[in-house]
Each structure stands twice: as C-alpha cells, then as structure tokens.
C-alpha cells in the first residue's frame, strides 16, 4: 500500500493545505513492514496541487492533520483512504498505519520521560 503523510518538522502537518513536505512510504499491510520511505519537499503549499500529486503517484492512503471537507471528499471519491485529524509525530503515525492501528483523530503522545 502506498502511503503519504503530510509533515511539518517532526509532526504530522496540522493543515493539509499548508503542507510543504510529505513522507511517501510503501507499507506491506499483511506483514506490517515499512518497505520504503522517502521525504519530498513540495514546490508550493496548495491543496489542489497536493491532491494532483497524490493521484499521480497512486497513493492509496493519506495521513494528515486538518483537511477541508472539499478535499477530503474529493480524495475519497477517487478511492484514496484519508485518516485525518492526526496530532503528533509523523514517524509514529506511519508505524500505526503499518500495524493497522491508526484511527482518525488520534493524538500520538511521546513516551513518558522523552522530550
């Protein structure tokens, strides 16, 4: 499964339309293995351009923070699963995608004692 996570520094980007960087990953849903990861800097911050990119790359799952209903509905209509309203580190979000445990609205806390 091809996964795209909008990122902002170390976290999932708080807004889909302002994401300037994304993590692309290939995840084996049956084994939970993350087979390939790459970070890409986008040429501009545009929800329309990001949607075009998602479709052109054959992304099957998008993980993001807030997303306007118009873009959410468009992606779902194009058979792209969207897990939105995620708060926390993007690497933790990807781990939970791999295990099938990421749900919309998840708040991903750090481990106790870790800054």
Contact map, one row per residue, 1 for C-alpha under 8 A:
1110000000000000000000000111100000000000000000000000000000111000000000000000000000000000000000000000000000000000000
1111000000000000000000011110000000000000000000000000000001111000000000000000000000000000000000000000000000000000000
1111100000000000000000011110000000000000000000000000000000111110000000000000000000000000000000000000000000000000000
0111110000000000000001111000000000000000000000000000010000101110000000000000000000000000000000000000000000000000000
0011111000010000000001110000000000000000000000000000000000000111000000000000000000000000010001000000000000000000000
0001111100011001001111100000000000000000000000000000000000000111100000000000000000000000010000000000000000000000000
0000111111111000001111100000000000000000000000000000000000000001000000000000000000000000010000000000000000000000000
0000011111111100001110000000000000000000000000000000000000000000000000000000000000000000000000000000000000000000000
0000001111100000000000000000000000000000000000000000000000000000000000000000000000000000000000000000000000000000000
0000001111110000000000000000000000000000000000000000000000000000000000000000000000000000111000000000000000000000000
0000001111111000000000000000000000000000000000000000000000000000000000000000000000000011111000000000000000000000000
0000111101111100000000000000000000000000000000000000000000000011100000000000000000000111110010000000000000000000000
0000011100111111011000000000000000000000000000000000000000000001100000000000000000000000000000000000000000000000000
0000000100011111000000000000000000000000000000000000000000000001110000000000000000001110000000000000000000000000000
0000000000001111111000000000000000000000000000000000000000000001111000000000000000000000000000000000000000000000000
0000010000001111111000000000000000000000000000100000000000000001111100000000000000000000000000000000000000000000000
0000000000000011111000000000000000000000000011100100000000000000001000000000000000000000000000000000000000000000000
0000000000001011111100000000000000000000000011100000000000000000000000000000000000000000000000000000000000000000000
0000011100001011111111000000000000000000000011000000000000000000000000000000000000000000000000000000000000000000000
0000011100000000011111000000000000000000111110000000000000000000000000000000000000000000000000000000000000000000000
0000011100000000001111100000000000000011110000000000000000000000000000000000000000000000000000000000000000000000000
0001111000000000001111110000000000000011110000000000000000000000000000000000000000000000000000000000000000000000000
0001111000000000000011111000000000001111000000000000000000000000000000000000000000000000000000000000000000000000000
0111100000000000000001111100000000001111000000000000000000000000000000000000000000000000000000000000000000000000000
0111000000000000000000111110000001111100000000000000000000000000000000000000000000000000000000000000000000000000000
1110000000000000000000011111000001111000000000000000000000000000000000000000000000000000000000000000000000000000000
1110000000000000000000001111100111110000000000000000000000000000000000000000000000000000000000000100000000000000000
1000000000000000000000000111111111100000000000000000000000000000000000000000000000000000000000000100000000000000000
1000000000000000000000000011111110000000000000000000000000000000000000000000000000000000000000000111000000000000000
0000000000000000000000000001111100000000000000000000000000000000000000000000000000000000000000000000000000000000000
0000000000000000000000000001111110000000000000000000000000000000000000000000000000000000000000000000000000000000000
0000000000000000000000000011111111000000000000000000000000000000000000000000000000000000000000000111000000000000000
0000000000000000000000000011101111100000000000000000000000000000000000000000000000000000000000000100000000000000000
0000000000000000000000001111000111111000000000000000000000000000000000000000000000000000000000000100000000000000000
0000000000000000000000001111000011111000000000000000000000000000000000000000000000000000000000000000000000000000000
0000000000000000000000001110000001111100000000000000000000000000000000000000000000000000000000000000000000000000000
0000000000000000000000111100000001111110000000000000000000000000000000000000000000000000000000000000000000000000000
0000000000000000000000111000000000011111000000000000000000000000000000000000000000000000000000000000000000000000000
0000000000000000000011110000000000001111100000000000000000000000000000000000000000000000000000000000000000000000000
0000000000000000000011110000000000000111110000000000000000000000000000000000000000000000000000000000000000000000000
0000000000000000000111000000000000000011111000000000000000000000000000000000000000000000000000000000000000000000000
0000000000000000000111000000000000000001111110000000000000000000000000000000000000000000000000000000000000000000000
0000000000000000000100000000000000000000111110000000000000000000000000000000000000000000000000000000000000000000000
0000000000000000000100000000000000000000011111001000000000000000000000000000000000000000000000000000000000000000000
0000000000000000111100000000000000000000011111101100000000000000000000000000000000000000000000000000000000000000000
0000000000000000111000000000000000000000000111111100000000000000000000000000000000000000000000000000000000000000000
0000000000000001110000000000000000000000000011111110000000000000000000100000000000000000000000000000000000000000000
0000000000000000000000000000000000000000000001111111000000000000000000100000000000000000000000000000000000000000000
0000000000000000000000000000000000000000000111111111100000000000000000000000000000000000000000000000000000000000000
0000000000000000100000000000000000000000000011111111110000000000000000000000000000000000000000000000000000000000000
0000000000000000000000000000000000000000000000111111111000000000000000100010000000000000000000000000000000000000000
0000000000000000000000000000000000000000000000011111111100000000000000000000000000000000000000000000000000000000000
0000000000000000000000000000000000000000000000001111111110000000000000000000000000000000000000000000000000000000000
0001000000000000000000000000000000000000000000000111111111100000000000000000000000000000000000000000000000000000000
0000000000000000000000000000000000000000000000000011111111100000000000000000010000000000000000000000000000000000000
0000000000000000000000000000000000000000000000000001111111100000000000000000000000000000000000000000000000000000000
0000000000000000000000000000000000000000000000000000111111100000000000000000000000000000000000000000000000000000000
0100000000000000000000000000000000000000000000000000011111110000000000000000000000000000000000000000000000000000000
1111000000000000000000000000000000000000000000000000011111111100000000000000000100000000000000000000000000000000000
1110000000000000000000000000000000000000000000000000000001111100000000000000001110000000000000000000000000000000000
1111000000000000000000000000000000000000000000000000000000111110000000000000000111100000000000000000000000000000000
0011110000000000000000000000000000000000000000000000000000111111000000000000000111110000000000000000000000000000000
0011110000010000000000000000000000000000000000000000000000001111100000000000000001110100000010000000000000000000000
0000111000011111000000000000000000000000000000000000000000000111111000000000000001111100000000000000000000000000000
0000010000011111000000000000000000000000000000000000000000000011111000000000000000011110000000000000000000000000000
0000000000000111000000000000000000000000000000000000000000000001111100000000000000011100000000000000000000000000000
0000000000000011100000000000000000000000000000000000000000000001111110110000000000011000000000000000000000000000000
0000000000000001000000000000000000000000000000000000000000000000011111110000000000000000000000000000000000000000000
0000000000000000000000000000000000000000000000000000000000000000001111111000000000000000000000000000000000000000000
0000000000000000000000000000000000000000000000000000000000000000000111111100000000000000000000000000000000000000000
0000000000000000000000000000000000000000000000110010000000000000001111111110000000000000000000000000000000000000000
0000000000000000000000000000000000000000000000000000000000000000001111111111000001000000000000000000000000000000000
0000000000000000000000000000000000000000000000000000000000000000000011111111100000000000000000000000000000000000000
0000000000000000000000000000000000000000000000000000000000000000000001111111110000000000000000000000000000000000000
0000000000000000000000000000000000000000000000000010000000000000000000111111111111000000000000000000000000000000000
0000000000000000000000000000000000000000000000000000000000000000000000011111111111000000000000000000000000000000000
0000000000000000000000000000000000000000000000000000000000000000000000001111111100000000000000000000000000000000000
0000000000000000000000000000000000000000000000000000001000000000000000000111111100000000000000000000000000000000000
0000000000000000000000000000000000000000000000000000000000010000000000000011111110000000000000000000000000000000000
0000000000000000000000000000000000000000000000000000000000111100000000000011111111000000000000000000000000000000000
0000000000000000000000000000000000000000000000000000000000011100000000000011001111100000000000000000000000000000000
0000000000000000000000000000000000000000000000000000000000001111000000010011000111110000000000000000000000000000000
0000000000000000000000000000000000000000000000000000000000001111000000000000000011111100000000000000011100000000000
0000000000000000000000000000000000000000000000000000000000000111111000000000000001111100000000000000000110000000000
0000000000000100000000000000000000000000000000000000000000000001111000000000000000111110000000000000000111000000000
0000000000010100000000000000000000000000000000000000000000000011110000000000000000111111000010000000000111110000000
0000000000110100000000000000000000000000000000000000000000000000100000000000000000001111100000000000000011110000000
0000000000110000000000000000000000000000000000000000000000000000000000000000000000000111110110000000000000111000000
0000000001110000000000000000000000000000000000000000000000000000000000000000000000000011111110000000000000010000000
0000111001110000000000000000000000000000000000000000000000000000000000000000000000000001111111000000000000000000000
0000000001100000000000000000000000000000000000000000000000000000000000000000000000000000111111100000000000000000000
0000000000000000000000000000000000000000000000000000000000000000000000000000000000000001111111110000000000010000000
0000000000010000000000000000000000000000000000000000000000000010000000000000000000000101111111111000010000010000000
0000100000000000000000000000000000000000000000000000000000000000000000000000000000000000011111111100000000000000000
0000000000000000000000000000000000000000000000000000000000000000000000000000000000000000001111111110000000000000000
0000000000000000000000000000000000000000000000000000000000000000000000000000000000000000000111111111110000000000000
0000000000000000000000000000000000000000000000000000000000000000000000000000000000000000000011111111110000000000000
0000000000000000000000000011100111000000000000000000000000000000000000000000000000000000000001111111100000000000000
0000000000000000000000000000100100000000000000000000000000000000000000000000000000000000000000111111110000000000000
0000000000000000000000000000100100000000000000000000000000000000000000000000000000000000000000011111110000000000000
0000000000000000000000000000000000000000000000000000000000000000000000000000000000000000000000011111111000000000000
0000000000000000000000000000000000000000000000000000000000000000000000000000000000100000000010011011111101000000000
0000000000000000000000000000000000000000000000000000000000000000000000000000000000100000000000000000111111000000000
0000000000000000000000000000000000000000000000000000000000000000000000000000000000111100000000000000011111000000000
0000000000000000000000000000000000000000000000000000000000000000000000000000000000011110000000000000001111100000000
0000000000000000000000000000000000000000000000000000000000000000000000000000000000001110000000000000011111110000000
0000000000000000000000000000000000000000000000000000000000000000000000000000000000000111000000000000000011111000000
0000000000000000000000000000000000000000000000000000000000000000000000000000000000000111100110000000000001111100000
0000000000000000000000000000000000000000000000000000000000000000000000000000000000000001000000000000000000111110000
0000000000000000000000000000000000000000000000000000000000000000000000000000000000000000000000000000000000011111011
0000000000000000000000000000000000000000000000000000000000000000000000000000000000000000000000000000000000001111110
0000000000000000000000000000000000000000000000000000000000000000000000000000000000000000000000000000000000000111110
0000000000000000000000000000000000000000000000000000000000000000000000000000000000000000000000000000000000000011111
0000000000000000000000000000000000000000000000000000000000000000000000000000000000000000000000000000000000000111111
0000000000000000000000000000000000000000000000000000000000000000000000000000000000000000000000000000000000000100111
